[in-house]
Amino acid sequence: MARYFKYPCPGCRSTNDLHDFDCKFTGTPWFDVEKAYTDIVGALADGAKAEDELRAAAHGDWDSLHQAAFQELRATRRVDETTDESGREVLELVTPDEYRERLAHPPHDPVKTIYEEGSVPGAHDNSVFAMVAYYEMIGLSWEETREKVVDWLVESGTWQRGGFEEESPEELVDSKRHVHEQGYGWKEKAKAAKAVIDRRA
């Protein structure tokens, strides 16, 4: 797994016990969420497996939480399908480096909208917070995160839109280093930023 990968709830993508109010896994102990992921990752760490073999390798019953975690790992392409030497379709883990590279472009809203549309005045603080927290969540170091967020600020047109007190994108991102160090979640800030961005679109 990536160094700091936090197992997101497969129902609402929260990385702690604070689920969305309508999440079907609300009330599920966080230990069980992590166990569903580690059952899958642990089994595939021993080598590629067919899906039925993966289900059989889970510790205990393969339940709806395991299935949802499996679908989340597939959706984010942390687990890929390939063909083994005998021609069977099997599942395998993606390496941490490949995973971080794939998720450099966030696949899920609300952070996907921030990444693709860029931020707007009124959403800047929440947007930059969310981007830093997102890259920390997928396991990027501070140096990698800083580079990605600075690039995003420039390439998305966010910096050119103005509305910042800082004198450079680098200074702005450096002001959010504590977000990376403390491992804050990204979802609430991303939701707030997306709401402003959607209204300006």
Contacts in CASP RR format, 6 or more apart in sequence:
PFRMAT RR
TARGET T0000
AUTHOR 0000-0000-0000
METHOD contacts of the structure
MODEL  1
MARYFKYPCPGCRSTNDLHDFDCKFTGTPWFDVEKAYTDIVGALADGAKA
EDELRAAAHGDWDSLHQAAFQELRATRRVDETTDESGREVLELVTPDEYR
ERLAHPPHDPVKTIYEEGSVPGAHDNSVFAMVAYYEMIGLSWEETREKVV
DWLVESGTWQRGGFEEESPEELVDSKRHVHEQGYGWKEKAKAAKAVIDRR
A
1 41 0 8 1.000
1 96 0 8 1.000
2 96 0 8 1.000
2 99 0 8 1.000
2 100 0 8 1.000
2 138 0 8 1.000
2 139 0 8 1.000
3 96 0 8 1.000
3 139 0 8 1.000
3 141 0 8 1.000
4 136 0 8 1.000
4 137 0 8 1.000
4 139 0 8 1.000
4 183 0 8 1.000
5 96 0 8 1.000
5 137 0 8 1.000
5 138 0 8 1.000
5 139 0 8 1.000
6 15 0 8 1.000
6 137 0 8 1.000
7 15 0 8 1.000
7 33 0 8 1.000
7 34 0 8 1.000
7 37 0 8 1.000
7 38 0 8 1.000
7 69 0 8 1.000
8 14 0 8 1.000
8 15 0 8 1.000
8 72 0 8 1.000
8 137 0 8 1.000
9 15 0 8 1.000
9 19 0 8 1.000
9 23 0 8 1.000
9 25 0 8 1.000
9 28 0 8 1.000
9 33 0 8 1.000
10 25 0 8 1.000
10 33 0 8 1.000
10 36 0 8 1.000
10 65 0 8 1.000
10 68 0 8 1.000
10 69 0 8 1.000
10 71 0 8 1.000
10 72 0 8 1.000
11 19 0 8 1.000
11 20 0 8 1.000
11 23 0 8 1.000
11 24 0 8 1.000
11 25 0 8 1.000
11 68 0 8 1.000
11 72 0 8 1.000
12 19 0 8 1.000
12 20 0 8 1.000
12 22 0 8 1.000
12 23 0 8 1.000
12 25 0 8 1.000
13 108 0 8 1.000
13 187 0 8 1.000
14 20 0 8 1.000
14 23 0 8 1.000
14 187 0 8 1.000
15 137 0 8 1.000
15 185 0 8 1.000
15 187 0 8 1.000
16 30 0 8 1.000
16 185 0 8 1.000
17 27 0 8 1.000
17 30 0 8 1.000
19 25 0 8 1.000
19 26 0 8 1.000
19 27 0 8 1.000
20 26 0 8 1.000
25 33 0 8 1.000
25 65 0 8 1.000
25 68 0 8 1.000
28 65 0 8 1.000
32 65 0 8 1.000
33 65 0 8 1.000
33 69 0 8 1.000
35 59 0 8 1.000
36 63 0 8 1.000
36 65 0 8 1.000
36 66 0 8 1.000
36 68 0 8 1.000
36 69 0 8 1.000
37 69 0 8 1.000
37 73 0 8 1.000
39 57 0 8 1.000
39 58 0 8 1.000
39 59 0 8 1.000
39 60 0 8 1.000
39 66 0 8 1.000
40 54 0 8 1.000
40 58 0 8 1.000
40 66 0 8 1.000
40 69 0 8 1.000
40 70 0 8 1.000
40 73 0 8 1.000
40 79 0 8 1.000
41 73 0 8 1.000
41 93 0 8 1.000
43 49 0 8 1.000
43 53 0 8 1.000
43 54 0 8 1.000
43 57 0 8 1.000
43 58 0 8 1.000
44 54 0 8 1.000
44 79 0 8 1.000
44 91 0 8 1.000
44 92 0 8 1.000
44 93 0 8 1.000
45 93 0 8 1.000
46 57 0 8 1.000
47 92 0 8 1.000
47 93 0 8 1.000
48 82 0 8 1.000
48 84 0 8 1.000
48 90 0 8 1.000
48 91 0 8 1.000
48 92 0 8 1.000
49 57 0 8 1.000
49 90 0 8 1.000
49 91 0 8 1.000
50 88 0 8 1.000
50 89 0 8 1.000
50 90 0 8 1.000
50 91 0 8 1.000
51 91 0 8 1.000
54 70 0 8 1.000
54 91 0 8 1.000
55 62 0 8 1.000
55 66 0 8 1.000
58 66 0 8 1.000
70 79 0 8 1.000
73 79 0 8 1.000
75 107 0 8 1.000
76 99 0 8 1.000
76 102 0 8 1.000
76 103 0 8 1.000
76 107 0 8 1.000
76 108 0 8 1.000
77 94 0 8 1.000
77 99 0 8 1.000
77 102 0 8 1.000
78 93 0 8 1.000
78 94 0 8 1.000
78 99 0 8 1.000
79 91 0 8 1.000
79 92 0 8 1.000
79 93 0 8 1.000
79 94 0 8 1.000
80 91 0 8 1.000
80 92 0 8 1.000
80 94 0 8 1.000
81 89 0 8 1.000
81 90 0 8 1.000
81 91 0 8 1.000
82 89 0 8 1.000
82 90 0 8 1.000
82 91 0 8 1.000
82 92 0 8 1.000
83 89 0 8 1.000
83 90 0 8 1.000
84 90 0 8 1.000
94 102 0 8 1.000
96 139 0 8 1.000
99 138 0 8 1.000
100 138 0 8 1.000
100 139 0 8 1.000
100 140 0 8 1.000
100 144 0 8 1.000
103 138 0 8 1.000
104 148 0 8 1.000
105 115 0 8 1.000
106 112 0 8 1.000
106 114 0 8 1.000
106 115 0 8 1.000
106 134 0 8 1.000
109 194 0 8 1.000
110 130 0 8 1.000
110 187 0 8 1.000
110 190 0 8 1.000
110 191 0 8 1.000
110 193 0 8 1.000
110 194 0 8 1.000
111 130 0 8 1.000
111 131 0 8 1.000
111 134 0 8 1.000
111 186 0 8 1.000
111 187 0 8 1.000
111 190 0 8 1.000
111 194 0 8 1.000
113 194 0 8 1.000
113 197 0 8 1.000
113 198 0 8 1.000
114 123 0 8 1.000
114 127 0 8 1.000
114 130 0 8 1.000
114 131 0 8 1.000
114 190 0 8 1.000
114 193 0 8 1.000
114 194 0 8 1.000
114 197 0 8 1.000
115 131 0 8 1.000
115 152 0 8 1.000
115 156 0 8 1.000
116 156 0 8 1.000
117 156 0 8 1.000
117 197 0 8 1.000
117 201 0 8 1.000
118 127 0 8 1.000
118 152 0 8 1.000
118 156 0 8 1.000
118 157 0 8 1.000
118 158 0 8 1.000
118 197 0 8 1.000
119 127 0 8 1.000
119 128 0 8 1.000
119 156 0 8 1.000
119 158 0 8 1.000
119 161 0 8 1.000
119 193 0 8 1.000
119 197 0 8 1.000
120 158 0 8 1.000
120 161 0 8 1.000
120 196 0 8 1.000
120 197 0 8 1.000
120 200 0 8 1.000
121 161 0 8 1.000
121 162 0 8 1.000
121 163 0 8 1.000
122 196 0 8 1.000
123 192 0 8 1.000
123 193 0 8 1.000
123 194 0 8 1.000
123 196 0 8 1.000
123 197 0 8 1.000
123 200 0 8 1.000
124 158 0 8 1.000
124 163 0 8 1.000
124 164 0 8 1.000
126 189 0 8 1.000
126 190 0 8 1.000
126 192 0 8 1.000
126 193 0 8 1.000
126 196 0 8 1.000
127 158 0 8 1.000
127 189 0 8 1.000
127 190 0 8 1.000
127 193 0 8 1.000
127 197 0 8 1.000
128 149 0 8 1.000
128 153 0 8 1.000
128 172 0 8 1.000
128 173 0 8 1.000
128 176 0 8 1.000
129 176 0 8 1.000
129 179 0 8 1.000
129 184 0 8 1.000
129 186 0 8 1.000
129 189 0 8 1.000
130 186 0 8 1.000
130 187 0 8 1.000
130 189 0 8 1.000
130 190 0 8 1.000
130 193 0 8 1.000
131 148 0 8 1.000
131 149 0 8 1.000
131 152 0 8 1.000
131 186 0 8 1.000
132 145 0 8 1.000
132 149 0 8 1.000
132 173 0 8 1.000
132 176 0 8 1.000
132 177 0 8 1.000
132 179 0 8 1.000
132 180 0 8 1.000
133 179 0 8 1.000
133 180 0 8 1.000
133 183 0 8 1.000
133 184 0 8 1.000
133 185 0 8 1.000
133 186 0 8 1.000
133 189 0 8 1.000
134 186 0 8 1.000
134 190 0 8 1.000
135 144 0 8 1.000
135 145 0 8 1.000
135 148 0 8 1.000
135 149 0 8 1.000
135 180 0 8 1.000
136 145 0 8 1.000
136 179 0 8 1.000
136 180 0 8 1.000
136 183 0 8 1.000
137 183 0 8 1.000
137 185 0 8 1.000
137 186 0 8 1.000
140 148 0 8 1.000
142 177 0 8 1.000
142 180 0 8 1.000
142 181 0 8 1.000
145 180 0 8 1.000
146 170 0 8 1.000
146 173 0 8 1.000
146 174 0 8 1.000
146 177 0 8 1.000
149 169 0 8 1.000
149 173 0 8 1.000
149 176 0 8 1.000
150 169 0 8 1.000
150 170 0 8 1.000
150 173 0 8 1.000
152 158 0 8 1.000
153 159 0 8 1.000
153 169 0 8 1.000
153 172 0 8 1.000
153 173 0 8 1.000
154 160 0 8 1.000
154 169 0 8 1.000
159 169 0 8 1.000
164 172 0 8 1.000
166 172 0 8 1.000
166 175 0 8 1.000
END
